[in-house]
Amino acid sequence: MAISLRWCERPMPELPEVETIVRTVGAELPGRIAARVFCDWPATLRPAVRKAEALLGGRRVTAVGRRGKYVVIRFDDAACAPSRPRHARESITMLVHLRMSGRLLLEPADSPPHRFVHFRLRWKDGSELRFSDARKFGRVIVTHRPEEVLGALGPEPLEAEFSADALGARIRRLRRRLKPCLLDQRVLAGLGNIYVDESLHRAGLHPLRRTDRLSDAEVVRLHAAIRAALQEGIRRNGASIDWVYPEGRMQDYFRVYGRADQPCCRCGAAVRRIVVGQRATYLCPDCQPRP
Ligand SMILES: [Zn+2]
């Protein structure tokens, strides 16, 4: 199924898409040793290229994971280089946020990079991690203190300790509309426009419901729906629509997202598109009654 959306409605990578990247490209990185850094778009990289190269050079990747929508690449403490100043002997983390169009590629250093590649990390083994980003909103942050960025994020919705009670406690006291609340990364990490709409349809909740007026049963349904929507997204390797991440199949299984005027998979009513907080929002008017 081809879904075409106006560019202003283009979906961005969310938790399932980032998780897929971590499980594919990310799985290839542990053990590689950083050598050089190249960047031709200064806003992409923090700190600037020479400092970033000084921080990363000679370090080995120890682990690659995800926090919210960030790819988290951890490097060793370079203890093998005692001549370095003390701060350089702490571990280093590289955070990558794909934003609208970012894509991570692992390619041989001698292959010409695509014109959208603005950041490259060359490994000692002659390969390169390349960050392709047509719209240039993506960010790469090299830091000793990743918690300064990641610490502001809300809990991970797929972690075992994230219970329906925990969700209820977080969102009810905020007294906000449901959709903007769930999009807020400080409330819950990793959800974006696609998976919020899909979760709310699964839960049978209208995106404009007030969070403080949800019943206990509705919170339990919402919690289960968020996890199910994200898990299905991961199982299908995320969604690929207009943007440059081609591997996913989730777009063929959307219940409401991008499906205005098509029948609801549960009741057959026509899916509606409304705008909530300037974001295109898809819902079934019968399954998700207005507040
Ligand atoms: Zn319906």
Boltz pocket constraint, residues with backbone or C-beta under 6 A from the ligand:
constraints:
  - pocket:
      binder: B
      contacts: [[A, 264], [A, 265], [A, 266], [A, 267], [A, 268], [A, 269], [A, 284], [A, 285], [A, 286], [A, 287], [A, 288]]
      max_distance: 6.0
